[in-house]
Amino acid sequence: MERHDGAPGWGFTHTQYSADHGERGATRRAGALLSARPLPQNQHIMGWGAENPEPAPGRYDFEVLDERVALMRATGATPVLTLCAAPDWMKGGRPGRTDWSRLETAPDPRHYADFARLAGVIAQRYPDIRHFLVWNELKGFYDEDRRRWDYEGYTRLYNLVHAELKRRNPRNLVGGPYAVVDHDPPAEDAADRSRELRGPWGELDQRSADVIRYWNAHKAGADFVVVDGSSYTREGHRAIPDEFAATEKFADVTRWVRSVTGLPVWWAEWYVEPPAEDDRPGGRDGWGEGHRTAVQATAMMRLAESGASAAFYWNPQRTGKACPGCLWRSTHLRDGGGELPMAGLLSRFAREFPPGTAFRPVAVTCGSGDRVEALADEAAVLVVNTECRPVAARVDGQALSLAPYEVRWLTRP
């Protein structure tokens, strides 16, 4: 990873449930976990655990957002704010009311300046926060008639927010467009192939590329560029050629986005588990924890080796015992707050491979038909068995017997 003037590196995003509420002992354990190896933490200003910050013009409610920011501060995080969503009165609703079903509606263009002003008020309220992401996945900006993103409207909003944040403090770091880099299966007909980017994993959706190119050409300024995406296809949710090899998309997209913008690349979210279809088992409920962690580790390898400057894991915390892919056991359980496998991977990866890591070659040999992934710097090696069976391998001169989907760290002499 490459750092841009203090850019975060590896971190996670808070969602509806986090470590700031629940059983007292559990919240203490979760807080201790986060404090032991602090990671950058991202929070939205409305939704995903935060209330409406301005229910009516000039009437603010920051109580819940204050709690999340306090958690980030107390646990030693580098705090990041995603400036999304917008109060209802900015999108046609009645002042004083919040309709959460319209959370993902974009502000009316007549209220772009109001949203920018709100962003400035929030930045002023938390003067220690320096990193700001403008909006989320262009929510509400899709033009159904033209069957493309309204990147002109988004960029107008972005430029107003950027100007306001820089006016409040020139040291504030601002990025966008937080575009979803979707893709489709590889095109069989050459005429259908993406003119921007393609690989064994598929073809970049041209609409996503158009967002990034327009925003880059018309933005007032930016300190980094923000994207998110998955390793499975936009339709059908297929991981091509398989769930491990499909993660190469993350590296290819990172390099392409940097070549287009010349900016440090931030991944606000990344996903490897196809969602469940038609109420059938799937997604986080369909993969075992070992399988999930192995694929996530491989995805993080691709992000790191391609030079992503920041990557935030979307933490899907729940209130019950079952919490696939979560970072800690729910703090709503009396014995909750303890570390889960993804937290161990994320924190160890951040420690071993921080921004600016100089990666080194590593020799890997294994049996025919087996695949073992490895990433190394001068001090550590991360090894992943991508098979659902035990594999014997030699990695960096060491003979290893790897369990199915095992993720193992080695120390270099």
Buried (B, 14 or more C-beta within 10 A) or exposed (E): BBBBEEBBBBBBBBBEBBBBBBBEBBBEBBBBBBEEBBBBBBBBBBBBBBBBBBBBBEEBBBEBBEBBBEBBBEBEBBBBBBBBBBBBBBBEBEBEEBEEEBBBBBBBEEBBBBBBBBBBBBBEBBEEBBBBBBBBBBBBBBEEEEEBBBBEBBBBBBBBBBBBBBEBBEEBBBBBBBBBBBBBBBEEEEEEEBEBBBBEBBBBBBBBBBBBBBBBEEBEEBBBBBBBBBBBBBEEBBBBEEBBBBBBBBBBBBBBBBEBBEBBBBBBBBBBBBEBEEEEEBBBEBBEBBBBBBBBBBBBBBBBBBBBBBBBBBBBBBBEEEBBBBBBBBBBBEEBBBBBBBBBBBBBBBEBBBBEBEBEEBEBEBEEEBBBBBBBBEEBBBBBBBBEEEBEBEBBEEEBEBEBBBBBEBEBE
